[in-house]
Amino acid sequence: MSESGEKKAGKRLFFIGYPALPLLLLAALTAGAVFLFPHQSAFRYSEYNVGSISREEIIAPFTFEILKSDAELAAERENARENVLPVYMHVDTVRSRNIEQLTAVMNALRELGEQFPAGDDAYLPGQRDSLFKAARTNLRLEHGVEFSPDSWQYIKRHLEAGAMMVDEGYPAQSSLQMILQELYSRGILNKPKEKVESRNGRIRLIVEGEERTVDLADLFDPSDARNEALGWLQTTFRDLGSAEADSAIKAGFELLVPFITPNVMYAESETQARRREAEAKTPVVKGIVLKDERIIDSNEKITEKHIEILRSMEVKRMELAAEASGFLRLLPWFGRVL
């Protein structure tokens, strides 16, 4: 091809590609403008330290809540848990069951005594001993009542004399039932008081669906209940002669002990549920910063409170960014392109 032909071919290619040049130039200038456009620097509260001096004024760009620190929130939640009083249940069926059992024992003794009317010699001594031995074994196996030898001799003497529940020196059924009623009305804890979980010596007690705060001092533990029963027996038989009173007190105490059982039980699941609820209700915020409110002035010394506010602001900024839709995220770029 001649020189003139080559020049004509080059001019045709130039004119064919010319319309694309402005578009390419526009794209290049737009890309350059976008990337050279001033970007808003991301705020980082970690760039600030307690005791340092702020070089600039910081204004709240939006309204946000001031969050408690992890340590502060953990301490408040633990305090909320500790302020929940342990919950105990008053189980009334224990009282009715044990009084029924005591009544059954007294009836068994009465029936045994009815076999030996006063002055009746129908039974030989060996037969009587067999009956008493069988009755004592039955009381131990069926009702858990274990009489000491001295107490059993005392009871045998009254039964053989036909004085069961007639002689005022014998522990009467009504007196023993009254003692149990008093013990269970107050309440008997299921462990020693020094091992009972409480808050300043107080607990929440639920009795027949009604709840109230009570002091541990108003309740018995197992040891207290036995001592209280012994004291009532001593008061009941104090007018007898010393030997007779001691025998009556001892026999009555051995009759009562198997039926002095706890009726106030720790409700662990209910207590833990209330403590979890108290934790959940602990506020996680302790204040609010309004939009356009000054957080830190320029040349101001940064305090721990400033750091907490800045940390809360960054958390809120991240939440707002996560909530933004794809279109909202592209808006700043669209503006720069325009």
C-alpha positions in Angstrom: 0.0 0.0 0.0 1.2 3.5 -0.9 2.1 6.1 1.7 -1.0 8.1 0.9 -3.2 5.0 1.2 -1.8 4.3 4.7 -2.6 7.9 5.8 -6.1 7.6 4.6 -6.6 4.2 6.4 -5.3 5.8 9.7 -7.6 8.8 9.4 -10.6 6.4 9.0 -9.6 4.4 12.1 -9.2 7.7 14.1 -12.6 8.9 13.1 -14.2 5.6 13.8 -12.8 5.5 17.4 -13.3 9.1 18.1 -16.9 8.9 19.5 -15.6 6.5 22.3 -12.9 8.9 23.5 -15.2 11.3 25.3 -16.9 8.4 27.1 -13.6 6.9 28.1 -12.4 10.3 29.3 -15.6 10.8 31.3 -15.3 7.4 32.9 -11.7 8.1 33.8 -12.4 11.5 35.3 -15.4 10.2 37.2 -13.4 7.3 38.7 -10.6 9.7 39.6 -13.0 12.2 41.2 -14.8 9.5 43.2 -11.6 8.0 44.7 -10.0 11.4 45.2 -13.2 12.7 46.9 -12.7 13.4 50.6 -13.8 10.4 52.6 -15.3 10.7 56.0 -12.8 9.0 58.3 -14.3 6.3 60.5 -14.5 7.3 64.1 -12.6 5.0 66.6 -13.1 5.5 70.3 -10.0 3.3 70.8 -7.9 6.2 69.5 -8.7 8.1 72.7 -7.2 7.3 76.1 -8.0 8.4 79.6 -5.8 11.4 80.5 -5.0 12.4 76.9 -6.1 15.7 75.3 -8.7 15.8 72.6 -7.4 17.7 69.5 -10.9 18.4 68.2 -14.4 18.9 69.4 -16.6 15.8 69.2 -20.4 16.3 68.6 -22.9 13.5 68.7 -24.0 12.8 65.1 -27.1 11.0 66.4 -29.0 10.2 69.6 -27.7 7.2 71.5 -27.8 5.5 74.9 -24.8 5.3 77.2 -24.0 1.7 77.8 -22.7 0.3 81.1 -19.3 -1.3 81.0 -19.1 -5.1 81.1 -17.7 -5.0 84.7 -20.3 -2.5 85.8 -23.1 -4.5 84.3 -21.8 -7.8 85.7 -21.6 -6.3 89.2 -25.2 -4.9 89.0 -26.5 -8.3 87.8 -24.8 -10.1 90.6 -26.2 -7.6 93.1 -29.7 -8.1 91.6 -29.3 -11.9 92.0 -28.2 -11.5 95.6 -31.1 -9.3 96.5 -33.6 -12.1 95.5 -34.6 -13.8 98.7 -34.4 -17.6 98.6 -37.8 -19.2 98.2 -39.1 -21.9 100.5 -42.3 -24.0 100.3 -44.4 -24.8 103.4 -45.6 -28.4 102.7 -48.7 -28.8 104.8 -49.2 -32.5 103.9 -46.2 -33.3 106.2 -48.2 -32.1 109.2 -51.3 -34.1 108.4 -49.4 -37.2 107.5 -47.3 -37.3 110.6 -50.2 -36.5 112.9 -52.1 -39.4 111.3 -49.1 -41.6 111.9 -48.9 -40.5 115.6 -52.6 -41.2 116.0 -52.1 -44.7 114.5 -49.3 -45.4 117.1 -51.4 -44.2 120.0 -54.4 -46.3 118.7 -52.1 -49.4 118.5 -51.0 -48.8 122.1 -54.6 -48.3 123.2 -55.6 -51.6 121.6 -52.7 -53.3 123.3 -53.8 -51.8 126.6 -57.4 -52.9 126.2 -56.1 -56.5 126.2 -55.0 -56.0 129.9 -57.9 -54.7 131.9 -56.9 -53.7 135.4 -56.7 -56.8 137.7 -57.2 -59.2 134.7 -55.0 -62.3 135.0 -56.2 -63.9 131.7 -52.7 -63.9 130.3 -49.8 -65.7 131.7 -46.6 -63.6 132.2 -45.0 -65.3 129.2 -47.9 -64.6 127.0 -47.9 -60.9 128.0 -44.2 -60.6 127.3 -44.8 -62.1 123.8 -47.6 -59.7 123.1 -45.5 -56.7 124.3 -42.5 -57.9 122.3 -44.6 -58.2 119.1 -46.2 -54.8 119.7 -42.8 -53.1 120.2 -41.4 -54.7 117.0 -44.5 -53.7 115.1 -44.1 -50.1 116.2 -40.5 -50.0 115.1 -41.1 -51.6 111.7 -44.4 -49.9 110.7 -44.1 -46.5 112.3 -40.4 -46.0 113.0 -41.0 -45.6 116.8 -38.0 -46.9 118.7 -38.5 -47.0 122.5 -35.6 -47.3 124.9 -35.8 -50.2 127.4 -36.7 -47.8 130.2 -39.4 -46.0 128.2 -40.9 -49.3 127.1 -41.0 -50.6 130.7 -42.8 -47.4 131.7 -45.4 -47.8 128.9 -45.9 -51.5 129.8 -46.5 -50.6 133.4 -49.3 -48.1 132.4 -50.8 -50.5 129.9 -50.9 -53.4 132.3 -52.5 -51.1 134.9 -55.2 -50.2 132.3 -54.1 -46.6 132.7 -53.5 -45.9 129.0 -54.5 -42.3 128.3 -56.4 -42.2 131.7 -53.5 -41.7 134.1 -52.4 -38.1 133.8 -48.8 -39.2 134.2 -48.9 -40.9 130.8 -48.2 -38.8 127.6 -51.8 -38.2 126.3 -52.5 -38.3 122.6 -54.0 -34.8 122.6 -50.9 -33.3 124.2 -48.6 -34.9 121.7 -50.8 -33.9 118.8 -50.9 -30.3 120.1 -47.1 -30.2 120.2 -46.8 -31.4 116.6 -49.4 -28.9 115.5 -47.4 -26.0 117.1 -44.2 -27.1 115.5 -45.6 -27.5 112.0 -47.5 -24.2 112.3 -44.3 -22.4 112.8 -42.4 -24.5 110.2 -39.5 -26.9 110.4 -36.6 -26.3 108.0 -35.0 -29.2 106.2 -31.5 -28.3 107.4 -29.7 -26.5 110.2 -30.1 -22.8 110.1 -26.4 -22.1 109.6 -26.7 -24.0 106.3 -29.9 -22.5 105.2 -29.5 -20.1 102.3 -31.0 -16.7 103.2 -30.5 -13.0 102.7 -29.6 -11.2 105.9 -31.4 -13.9 107.8 -34.6 -13.6 105.7 -36.4 -15.9 103.2 -39.6 -15.9 101.1 -42.0 -18.5 102.4 -45.0 -19.7 100.4 -47.8 -21.1 102.6 -50.9 -22.4 100.8 -50.3 -20.2 97.8 -49.7 -17.0 99.9 -46.2 -15.6 100.0 -44.5 -13.6 102.7 -41.0 -12.6 104.0 -40.1 -14.3 107.2 -37.0 -14.3 109.5 -35.2 -17.5 110.0 -35.5 -16.9 113.8 -39.2 -17.4 113.4 -38.7 -21.0 112.1 -37.4 -24.2 113.6 -34.6 -26.3 112.2 -34.7 -30.0 113.1 -32.6 -29.5 116.3 -34.7 -26.5 117.4 -37.9 -28.5 116.8 -36.8 -31.4 119.0 -35.6 -29.1 121.7 -38.9 -27.2 121.6 -40.9 -30.5 121.9 -38.8 -31.5 124.8 -39.4 -28.2 126.5 -43.2 -28.5 126.1 -43.1 -32.0 127.5 -41.1 -30.8 130.5 -43.7 -28.1 131.1 -46.6 -30.6 130.7 -45.2 -33.1 133.3 -43.4 -30.7 135.6 -46.0 -31.2 138.4 -45.3 -35.0 138.6 -42.7 -36.4 140.9 -39.2 -36.2 139.5 -38.8 -39.9 138.6 -42.3 -40.2 137.1 -41.9 -36.9 135.2 -38.6 -38.0 133.7 -40.1 -41.3 132.6 -43.2 -39.6 131.1 -41.0 -36.9 129.3 -38.7 -39.5 127.9 -41.4 -41.8 126.6 -43.3 -38.9 125.1 -40.2 -37.6 123.4 -39.4 -41.0 121.9 -43.0 -41.1 120.7 -42.7 -37.7 119.0 -39.2 -37.7 117.5 -40.1 -39.9 114.5 -42.9 -37.5 113.5 -40.8 -34.3 113.8 -39.8 -34.0 110.2 -39.2 -30.9 108.0 -42.1 -29.2 106.3 -40.3 -26.2 105.0 -38.4 -27.0 101.8 -36.0 -25.0 99.7 -37.6 -24.3 96.3 -34.4 -24.1 94.2 -35.9 -24.0 90.8 -38.2 -21.1 91.7 -35.4 -19.3 93.4 -33.1 -19.6 90.4 -35.9 -18.6 88.0 -36.4 -15.4 90.0 -32.7 -14.6 90.0 -32.5 -15.1 86.3 -35.5 -12.7 85.9 -33.8 -10.1 88.2 -30.6 -10.4 86.0 -32.6 -9.9 82.8 -34.3 -6.8 84.3 -31.0 -5.1 85.1 -30.8 -2.0 82.8 -27.8 -2.1 80.4 -27.8 1.7 79.9 -27.3 4.5 82.3 -28.0 7.6 80.3 -28.6 9.1 76.9 -26.8 11.6 74.6 -28.9 13.6 72.2 -28.0 14.4 68.6 -25.7 17.5 68.3 -24.8 17.4 72.0 -21.2 18.1 72.7 -19.4 15.0 73.9 -15.8 16.4 74.2 -14.6 19.9 73.6 -11.4 20.6 71.8 -8.3 20.6 74.0 -10.3 18.9 76.8 -8.8 16.2 79.0 -10.4 12.8 78.3 -12.0 11.0 81.3 -13.3 7.5 81.8 -16.8 8.9 81.3 -15.8 10.3 77.9 -14.5 6.9 76.9 -17.8 5.2 77.9 -19.8 7.7 75.8 -17.5 7.3 72.8 -17.7 3.5 73.1 -21.5 3.6 73.2 -21.5 6.0 70.2 -19.4 3.6 68.2 -21.7 0.7 69.1 -24.7 2.7 68.0 -22.9 3.6 64.7 -22.3 0.0 64.0 -25.9 -0.9 64.7 -27.1 1.8 62.3 -24.8 0.6 59.6 -26.0 -3.0 60.0 -29.6 -1.8 59.8 -29.0 0.2 56.6 -30.3 -1.4 53.3 -28.0 -2.0 50.3 -29.4 1.1 48.6 -28.7 3.4 51.6 -25.1 2.1 51.6 -24.7 3.0 48.0 -26.1 6.5 48.4 -22.8 8.2 49.4 -21.1 6.7 46.3 -23.9 7.8 44.1 -23.6 11.3 45.4 -19.9 11.3 44.7 -20.5 10.1 41.1 -22.9 12.9 40.5 
